[in-house]
Amino acid sequence: MLQHQALITLKTPAELRTRSTKETKGKEETVDRKKGKLDNKKKKQRRKRKEKKLEMKNRKKKTSDETQVAQPISWMSIGYLNI
């Protein structure tokens, strides 16, 4: 019983990120590196999405401001101007 407990080792976060199901020579490092690259890629994508969202929001604001300023004159107001 005590012998089995001695075999359990604590894993570091880097080791947990690796695929422990297939432990082959040197594979752990490559998987870990890939994980880091993927994380950076996801961060970049997230940043791009946020920027795009902000840009679209600003574009909507601009178009709504323009439409409020340049509204067509109604026929009623033209009638009042002529009188």
N, C-alpha and C positions, 0 to 999 in steps of 0.2 A: 504494500500500500504506500509506504513512504517512498519507495523507489519510483513509483509512477508520478508522484507529485514533484519529484526532483526533475523530471523530464520536461515539464511544462515551462516554456520560456516566454517572457513578455516580449511582445513585438512592438517595434517603434512605428510611428505613423507611416514612415516610408515603406516599411515592410508590409504594413496592412494594405497599402495601396497596390502592392504587387499582386499578381495572380498566384495565390498560394496553392491552387489546385494542381498546377503543372509546374513543379519546381525542377527546372533543368539548369544546366551550367550557364551562368551569366545572363539568363533571361530576365531575372528580377530587375536588374539595372535598366535594361532597355525598356521594359514595360513602365518603370518608374519615370524614365525620361519622357516617354510618350505621353504619360499622364500629365506631366508638367506642360508639355506643348499643347495638349488639348485644353488644359485650363486657360492658358493664355489666349488660345483661339476663341474660346467661349467668351472670355472677357472682352476681346476685340469686337466680336459679333454683338454682344450686349451693348457696348459703347456706341457702335454704329447705329443700332436700332434706336437707342435713346436720342442720338443726334438727329436721326431721320424724323422721329416723332416730333421733336422740338421744332425742326424745320417746317414740317407740315402744319404744326400749330401756328407758327408765325405766319406762314403763307395764308392760312385761313383768316387770321386777324387782318392781314393786309387787304384781302379781297373784301371782307365784310366792311372795313372802313371805307374803301373806295365806293362800294355800292351805297353806303349811307350818304356819302357826300354827293354823288352824281345820280340822284334819283330823277326819273323823268317827270316833267311838269304835268300835272293832271289837267284835263280839259276844263275843269271848273275854274282853276286859278287863271287860265288863259282868258276865260270869259270875263272874269273880274277885271283883268288888266285892260281889256278892250273897252270896258264901260267907262 
